Amino acid sequence: MRKEHERNWRTSPPTVARVTPALLAAVSGLGLGLSLIVAIGAQNAFVLRQGLRTEHVAAVVAVCLLSDAVLIAAGTAGAGALVTRVPELLTVVCLAGAAFLLAYGAMAARRAVRPAALVTEEAGRRAGLLVTVTTCLALTWLNPHVYLDTVVLLGSLASTWDDDRWWFAAGAAVGSTLWFVGLGYGARLLRPLFARPSSWRVLDAVIAVVMVTLAAGLVVRAV
């Protein structure tokens, strides 16, 4: 009986031995996903602002999560090769993204010149849900860095995990979820600070600088 058990063990290794590579792939994906997304950028600045205003936070977070999931899946499936083989696509996205970021940066600069105190969701004028979602989609999908980081870089690294590449992608998606949920809903903890117009002046000024800097970088990349 003991010999038969040992023979079965050799032909059918424990599940733990198979789970370990998958777990390592998931943890690696989580780390890379967080390292790529935790940075000051157009998308994060928008999520932070919406979280501070408690304005359509659920919709904004959902758009960011779903968009990242689609991009991560596309990169893992091999779409990154298409982006690198057709540089014209990246040029068009760069120019369109630069135009949008310049416009958004101009609006942020205008708000910085004439700051207002934080208003609650019951008071003051709120942007419509459609406008908010459209802006979030544009900031996400018109940003070439999203394709370079999420589709090309993350997709390329995912391919190194062979059969466990989807575990790597799942880990990256979990990292995206943790970040956007934390940023969107955690921003309200800073609301007392942003009850002062001067705080909004600083935030919008930083957003304006970031947007214009990103736009300039996209134009340089396109030409």
C-alpha positions, 0 to 999 in steps of 0.5 A: 500500500505504501509503495502504491501511494508513493508511486501515485505521488510521483505521477501526480505531484501535489497541487501546491507544486503547481500553484506556486508558479501561478502565485509567483506570476500573480504577485509579479503582475501585482507589483508591476501593475502598481509600479506602472499605475502609481504615478502622477498622471492625467488619469490619476489626477482626474480620479483624485479630483472626482474623489475629493468632490465625491462626484460620480466616484463609482462611475469613474472608478468603474471606467478606470478598472474596466479600461485597465482590465481590457488593456491588460487582457489585450497586452497579455493576448499579444496586442502589444505586437500590433502597436509596435508594428504599426507606429502610425497608430501611435502617432495619431493617438499621440496627437489626439491625446496631446490636444485633449491634455492641452485643453484639460490643462487649460481648464485646470489653469483657469480653475487655479486662477479662480479657485473655489472652496470645496462644495459638497455633493448636495451643494454647488454645480455638479458635472453631469454623469455623461460628461464625467464618464466621457472625460474619464474615457478620453483621459484613459484611451487617448493617453499613449503611455497607457498603450506603451506601459499596459499593452506593450510592456506589461504584455511583453513581461506577461508572455515570459510566464508562458502558461501562467501569463494570465495569472500575471495579468490577473495580478496586474488587474488586482493592483489596478483595482486596489489603486483606483478604489483607494484613490477614488474613495480615499481622497475624501479623507483629504476633504478638510484640507481642500475646504480652503480655496488655496488648496484647490489653487495648488492642486489645479496648478499642479494638474495644469502643469502635469497635463501640459508637460504630458502633452508636450511629451506626446507632441515630441514623440509624435514628430 
